[in-house]
Amino acid sequence: MKLSEEKVRYVAGLANLALTEDEIHQYAHDLSDILTHIDKLNELNTEGVAPMAQVLFDAGESSTLREDDPHVSLTNAEAMANAPVSGQGYFKVPRVIER
């Protein structure tokens, strides 16, 4: 799958990235190669292949995951206690998007 440089510029704009023309050309090439590889992987017949994920793996006593026990959460005041800047019960952060 060929990815155009125009699409790379569009995605870079969405991510608020300033790319040079050389970077745009390189990313278009690299991302096209990745998408072509994914297309090849999608051609594989995975019928009857069992999914592999840790949540399906019965590790028993060797499992390093903790039990999901309910506990009392922080109150809003406790959560805001260490915030450098807060107001009206929310964390205040500097603006990062100037659009």
C-alpha positions as a LaTeX table, in Angstrom:
\begin{tabular}{lrrr}
\hline
Residue & $x$ (\AA) & $y$ (\AA) & $z$ (\AA) \\
\hline
Met1 & 0.00 & 0.00 & 0.00 \\
Lys2 & 1.48 & 3.31 & $-1.09$ \\
Leu3 & 1.14 & 6.17 & 1.39 \\
Ser4 & 1.30 & 9.61 & $-0.18$ \\
Glu5 & 3.38 & 12.44 & 1.21 \\
Glu6 & 0.18 & 14.47 & 1.47 \\
Lys7 & $-1.25$ & 11.90 & 3.90 \\
Val8 & 1.97 & 12.01 & 5.93 \\
Arg9 & 1.64 & 15.81 & 6.14 \\
Tyr10 & $-2.00$ & 15.42 & 7.23 \\
Val11 & $-1.16$ & 12.91 & 9.99 \\
Ala12 & 1.82 & 15.01 & 11.10 \\
Gly13 & $-0.53$ & 17.97 & 11.38 \\
Leu14 & $-2.95$ & 15.95 & 13.52 \\
Ala15 & $-0.05$ & 14.96 & 15.77 \\
Asn16 & 1.19 & 18.55 & 15.84 \\
Leu17 & 4.57 & 17.53 & 14.40 \\
Ala18 & 6.77 & 19.85 & 12.37 \\
Leu19 & 8.49 & 17.65 & 9.77 \\
Thr20 & 11.03 & 18.66 & 7.17 \\
Glu21 & 10.53 & 17.71 & 3.52 \\
Asp22 & 13.21 & 15.03 & 3.88 \\
Glu23 & 11.44 & 13.56 & 6.92 \\
Ile24 & 8.10 & 13.58 & 5.10 \\
His25 & 9.64 & 11.73 & 2.16 \\
Gln26 & 11.34 & 9.20 & 4.46 \\
Tyr27 & 8.22 & 8.61 & 6.57 \\
Ala28 & 6.08 & 8.14 & 3.47 \\
His29 & 8.51 & 5.44 & 2.31 \\
Asp30 & 8.83 & 3.76 & 5.73 \\
Leu31 & 5.10 & 3.81 & 6.49 \\
Ser32 & 4.30 & 2.46 & 3.02 \\
Asp33 & 6.65 & $-0.46$ & 3.68 \\
Ile34 & 4.96 & $-1.13$ & 7.03 \\
Leu35 & 1.47 & $-1.05$ & 5.49 \\
Thr36 & 2.60 & $-3.37$ & 2.68 \\
His37 & 3.91 & $-5.83$ & 5.28 \\
Ile38 & 0.61 & $-5.67$ & 7.18 \\
Asp39 & $-1.27$ & $-6.39$ & 3.94 \\
Lys40 & 0.90 & $-9.50$ & 3.50 \\
Leu41 & 0.14 & $-10.60$ & 7.07 \\
Asn42 & $-3.59$ & $-10.14$ & 6.45 \\
Glu43 & $-3.37$ & $-12.68$ & 3.61 \\
Leu44 & $-2.43$ & $-15.45$ & 6.06 \\
Asn45 & $-5.08$ & $-18.00$ & 6.93 \\
Thr46 & $-5.47$ & $-17.87$ & 10.71 \\
Glu47 & $-8.56$ & $-20.09$ & 10.81 \\
Gly48 & $-8.27$ & $-22.48$ & 13.74 \\
Val49 & $-5.26$ & $-20.75$ & 15.31 \\
Ala50 & $-5.79$ & $-20.33$ & 19.03 \\
Pro51 & $-5.38$ & $-16.74$ & 20.30 \\
Met52 & $-2.35$ & $-16.08$ & 22.45 \\
Ala53 & $-2.66$ & $-13.57$ & 25.26 \\
Gln54 & $-1.62$ & $-13.48$ & 28.87 \\
Val55 & $-5.21$ & $-13.19$ & 30.04 \\
Leu56 & $-5.90$ & $-16.61$ & 28.50 \\
Phe57 & $-2.77$ & $-18.18$ & 30.03 \\
Asp58 & $-3.36$ & $-20.10$ & 33.26 \\
Ala59 & $-0.12$ & $-19.42$ & 35.14 \\
Gly60 & $-1.33$ & $-20.61$ & 38.53 \\
Glu61 & 1.10 & $-19.95$ & 41.37 \\
Ser62 & 3.82 & $-18.60$ & 39.04 \\
Ser63 & 1.66 & $-15.68$ & 37.98 \\
Thr64 & 3.11 & $-12.27$ & 38.83 \\
Leu65 & $-0.23$ & $-10.51$ & 38.53 \\
Arg66 & $-1.86$ & $-9.37$ & 41.74 \\
Glu67 & $-5.45$ & $-10.03$ & 42.69 \\
Asp68 & $-7.85$ & $-7.30$ & 41.68 \\
Asp69 & $-9.16$ & $-6.49$ & 45.13 \\
Pro70 & $-11.44$ & $-3.47$ & 45.59 \\
His71 & $-10.19$ & $-0.78$ & 47.95 \\
Val72 & $-11.10$ & 2.74 & 49.00 \\
Ser73 & $-10.11$ & 5.32 & 46.37 \\
Leu74 & $-8.57$ & 8.71 & 47.03 \\
Thr75 & $-10.94$ & 11.54 & 47.69 \\
Asn76 & $-10.80$ & 14.51 & 45.36 \\
Ala77 & $-9.10$ & 16.60 & 48.07 \\
Glu78 & $-6.45$ & 13.89 & 48.62 \\
Ala79 & $-5.77$ & 13.66 & 44.88 \\
Met80 & $-5.43$ & 17.46 & 44.57 \\
Ala81 & $-3.18$ & 17.75 & 47.63 \\
Asn82 & 0.04 & 17.21 & 45.64 \\
Ala83 & $-1.04$ & 18.98 & 42.45 \\
Pro84 & 1.22 & 21.94 & 41.58 \\
Val85 & $-1.82$ & 23.86 & 40.30 \\
Ser86 & $-5.48$ & 22.93 & 40.73 \\
Gly87 & $-8.83$ & 24.61 & 40.68 \\
Gln88 & $-12.48$ & 23.64 & 41.01 \\
Gly89 & $-11.45$ & 20.07 & 41.81 \\
Tyr90 & $-9.36$ & 19.55 & 38.64 \\
Phe91 & $-5.66$ & 19.47 & 37.78 \\
Lys92 & $-4.63$ & 22.57 & 35.85 \\
Val93 & $-2.00$ & 22.02 & 33.14 \\
Pro94 & $-0.39$ & 24.36 & 30.63 \\
Arg95 & $-1.97$ & 24.61 & 27.21 \\
Val96 & $-0.06$ & 22.52 & 24.66 \\
Ile97 & $-2.24$ & 22.94 & 21.58 \\
Glu98 & $-2.32$ & 26.42 & 20.09 \\
Arg99 & $-5.00$ & 25.86 & 17.45 \\
\hline
\end{tabular}
